[in-house]
């Protein structure tokens, strides 16, 4: 009702810097003759500060408003919420979207870990807004990787500068998770171009008013190409045609079929796009390569999936810090020690045990997924750093990126929703009304488990492909690290018992891996699919437990060395211990479930689900 | 975007009847000279059929529309969504809200279990709409229990007939969970009435246009009364004054301060109400009893909390059946056996293992909470049935109602949100848009964990009061029943292994109870509070596992006897086995967590939660 006290967006920059510098040791890859030679700790900090200011001043204040106003269609075009255009311009002026883009393409050749940290603040302050440049970035990454020199020259500079936007057009009404069922056609023209005919749905930023052109990356099937994913090619389809000199020409017959009305990210236009309704839509084949569309898409899937993980982290962190502010301000009830005395002074709710448990649980989960995300970005950066210098290290770091990608996408997105739910509950009735913003976090975050491959697709990717990749070498490397860490801290009076819990949990996860291998060997594919989601969660929690305890060991060393940031470092230790004592011990029991080999979901008849 | 295929509301009447007749054996208390002597199986079935038709034809079709239109304020009054007035009238004509009200008060003297089953369909088809009559029912229950004969005579008949509405006014801005902090004043008048002055917030149906008057039940403190809950009295405060003959007189100075904009239940007006802004608001003391307000409220708390549990069941069931319909219709991908063949025929998604797992998980959770809810309602009915005949049985049944109330309220409300989340995920991208309705189920259901006592308040009620009530007799009775069931089915080739899992889970729950007793004895109150929510979940799952397996044993007997409802009964067996094999085995590990006595949430400093 009242317009009180809506929590403004907050970012925990101290914790972000801890992850980058103290835990992921980003400085190790700066300087010298490496790809990040122009960067140092101070320049990273400066960018982070700038991004935080931008999120606080520009995108954050537009978040509730964009949700309320949403997008609308006027004269066949999408109108984004007021203020988005200004935010778009400022963001590109600041260069916040091109930090990890090579200088040769107009970017700043920074580490991915930095871009990821910046994305946390951009998405956390306004997920819906950040979808538009996010998709534009995805499209330009695609062009940078696979475009011909002419294609790159024509499109990239303007896309990277934000003058033109971009989209990814995969999904069709009958082809969602089953992308190979796409029926959009590409008809070969005498001049080498292709006529595109078809309808794509759920296209994020499929139309908007933020840029003068939108370059669509469209999956379509060239006449005569094979069925399924192998017959798909990728086409560059600008909304407005571009002349050879790069100026805008005439309209390319890409029309807006409508926009969806959604649970959340309402400021982001989710579009139906019709290509070639008037038989006048032309596309260029990406890189001139036929039937390579899925390979090209998948090449960039890791980045896209990591981006969703970052969105999850972003809203989880924002929801947590909102709940923390609320708990520090809101008075209700007396302390548990005086619960029988009606005259006892009212206290802020942060004094109540269940609120503290909720806060510490959120803190542990948020810092756990942040740590996971910075870890994977740092693996990607190290793979780039060692490129051409140390093949073994490159293989190791790339392998970890492969292995961790489905974990980051699915676990971080599920946790975002879970953390937002806890944050809402901390707010009580106030959490259920629009005024405090946390209900928007909950709504916005729900899409993360669905798009860029549903979380079940991630789980199947993990169990059916990633665990066994390179003969299981990536998995073994990760498990080995966790075991070595447990071994190294076994005698620590504070962390020792927690690492023992981690060791037991990890054993249980390894036991599950063995079981999956057995099932695969015996052709029990349905069992693999039935347990995949739960396995992904178990493995994620073991890795998060490891990352948190690693952080705690670093924090302990700082405390032992007499750091004057006692509050900060003790918080790290508490969060890790909470997670170790409250989450890790549940893993063995949950892993044992797999041992029951329950296939009741397969043996039940379709009719038995409900006969009403 | 498109207005396709929104799933209409569905109720599983066959399963509801299974719970009422086959599992709760409702017929045992019909006929004879008992309170339900006028009822038989056929009359119950007739009412259920009527309620289902009403939900399908009247409230169901208004659900999405009410969500979209919401409530609005016009000239200081709440306007409910179009169609609500008509639904209100029809529902009262059908007598659907007075099934369990004594005939002497204008009701039908039916069992609570029947009213609960009807409420499932009313709430499931339109939660927001059903809030208005729900609160009116709560207020009239209150009057029936505590009003003077004059008060009952004046208000009850019109409230039970739906001519007048009613509300419960507890919460104030500074007094939510801490209801004893209420500052609304009651000033004694020479004529025995009281002037009421204060502002109440979050008042469901605080104003609306469905009835000609609204009778508010207002907690206020008489001048000079003690602080805290003990000084609160309950007042009957009609919006429009009522003459001694029951006709409407002048306006009673109860004004609308505004309505909240909420995540869900948007068709339900959540109001700020100002009492006595012009010093002209009068109330009557409920039953003429001073400082009895909290006792009076708490007397009916069980009913109110059960009602929230029913709301949870209602949306969980609706969301499940929507997802099931979607899974049976939506084609996507090929069967897992042919996943490498792009030419393999597309199948409906119910063929995919993870979709089947999702459906069976939802089915088990929904039927588990339905079973729990019918169980508690049936305990209440049996307590009434044995009243004056068998004191021991009355005490037993009343004791089970006490023990199960916090479980039903908290577990069913949490599960509703969880099931809606799974149902949304089954829909994929379609679940995230308004068209399919499941996102509304998710939004609507989130309030259930907050109102009528947050779920942490329920958990504290369970561990700090209910477990030890009557020296632990209620708890022991329930545990004893579960153990006897396990013993009786130990040798069953199909249910035996499942009951073994139940026995182990129950042991773990009992272990937790012992631990809580130890903590209480040692004064470790914060540990009790820190683990309370998780204990409630563990205990709920053990009881649900028991109820499901009991249902399965009944179903097995029917199958063995050659029933021709094979699909239905096999579904019951599958759901129980799924729950037993997938949920029960996780209980011991989750219970062990308590053994770590982790108090990191208490020892962390307030500053350490975040230093940014």
Interface residues (C-beta under 8 A of the other chain):
Chain A: X1 X2 X10 X11 X12 X13 X14 X15 X171 X174 X176 X177 X178 X180 X181 X201 X202 X226 X227 X228 X229 X230 X231 X257 X258 X259 X260 X261 X262 X263 X264 X270 X272 X321 X324 X328 X331 X332 X333 X334 X336 X337 X342 X343 X346 X350 X352 X353 X354 X356 X357 X359 X360 X363 X417 X421 X424 X425 X428 X429 X431 X432 X433 X434 X435 X439 X442 X443 X446 X447 X449 X450 X451 X454 X455 X456 X459 X525 X526 X529 X530 X532 X533 X565 X567 X568 X570 X571 X574 X577 X578 X581 X582 X585 X586 X587 X588 X589 X590 X592 X593 X596 X598 X600 X601 X602 X603 X604 X605 X606 X607 X608 X609 X610 X611 X612
Chain B: X1 X2 X10 X11 X12 X13 X14 X15 X171 X174 X176 X177 X178 X180 X181 X201 X202 X226 X227 X228 X229 X230 X231 X257 X258 X259 X260 X261 X262 X263 X264 X270 X272 X320 X321 X324 X328 X331 X332 X333 X334 X336 X337 X342 X343 X346 X350 X352 X353 X354 X356 X357 X359 X360 X363 X417 X421 X424 X425 X428 X429 X431 X432 X433 X434 X435 X439 X442 X443 X446 X447 X449 X450 X451 X454 X455 X456 X459 X525 X526 X529 X530 X532 X533 X565 X567 X568 X570 X571 X574 X577 X578 X581 X582 X585 X586 X587 X588 X589 X590 X592 X593 X596 X598 X600 X601 X602 X603 X604 X605 X606 X607 X608 X609 X610 X611 X612
